Structure formats: C-alpha cells, structure tokens
Amino acid sequence: MMKKIVFSLLVVITALTSKVGNSFAAGEVSPQLVYGYNCSDTWTVCVAIQTGYGDKSGISPQVYIPYGARVDINGDTFTDSLFNMRFYVIDSAGKAVANTTVNPGPFNGTDYISWTNKQGGYYRLQAICFGNNPSYKCEGEGKISFTRQ
C-alpha cells in the first residue's frame, strides 16, 4: 500500500513540474519542457534544452540576460537525429528574438552564433523539430550562455 502511495505522489509531482506556463500567439508552436536545465557555473550563466525521440518542440528554463551581454547560442543534433532542428531565443512574452536562430542539421549537426542583447530581460531557448514524420526523431540540445558580469 505504501509503495502505491509513493508511486502516485511521484507521478503527480512529475506531472506538475513538467508543465510550462506561457501564452503564445496563434499559429506559434506551443512549447513543452522536454528536458530543460541550468548549466551555469562560477563564470558562466547558461540554460539548455534537450529533446529526444518523439519530441517536436521544447523550451529551456528562463534566464535573465542583462543589456549588452554577449550571448552564445549553440545547437547540436545527436547521432540518431533524423531531422534538422531549430533553436532560437524567445522573450518573456514568447516572441522570437531577431538574429538568434541556429539550425543544426541531422546526424551530429551543429550550429553556433553570438548575439549581443539589446534589452535586459528574461529569455528562454525554444527548440523545434523539422521532421515530417509522426515519430519526430529529433534528438539534440541547445544552449544559451554568457559570461557573468
């Protein structure tokens, strides 16, 4: 009986913590938190999103990026990724930020850009799979990072 209660609590906690509460304009992809995490260390602020088999989109945790910060945006696909992916920065309203898109190709693709933030605020990294197959076999990771100021 105790095992059933503990298992039920774990299921509920997992369900509650995996939801992301953002509103998005009509026609935009509604993101899901697939596997977002904080990858910061002593010198760098970093958030990331990792997607796996069956995920058509994902979103990272939010991060505050100050005005003038030089931000590195990286996108990679894993060995088994059949499709291209797209990663781009979105603002706190869920709108794409210009000039922040990376498009790694399938099968260990990689893409990278640097971007200078023009407005301090909270941002996330959006991930999208460009598969035309219901399996959405996009497996990859995107990161936004910058040096602490």
Beta strands, then each sheet from edge to edge (+ up, - down):
strand 1: 36-38
strand 2: 44-51
strand 3: 57-59
strand 4: 63-65
strand 5: 70-77
strand 6: 85-91
strand 7: 110-116
strand 8: 121-129
strand 9: 140-147
sheet 1: 1+ 2- 9+ 5- 7+
sheet 2: 3+ 8- 4+
sheet 3: 3+ 8- 6+
end
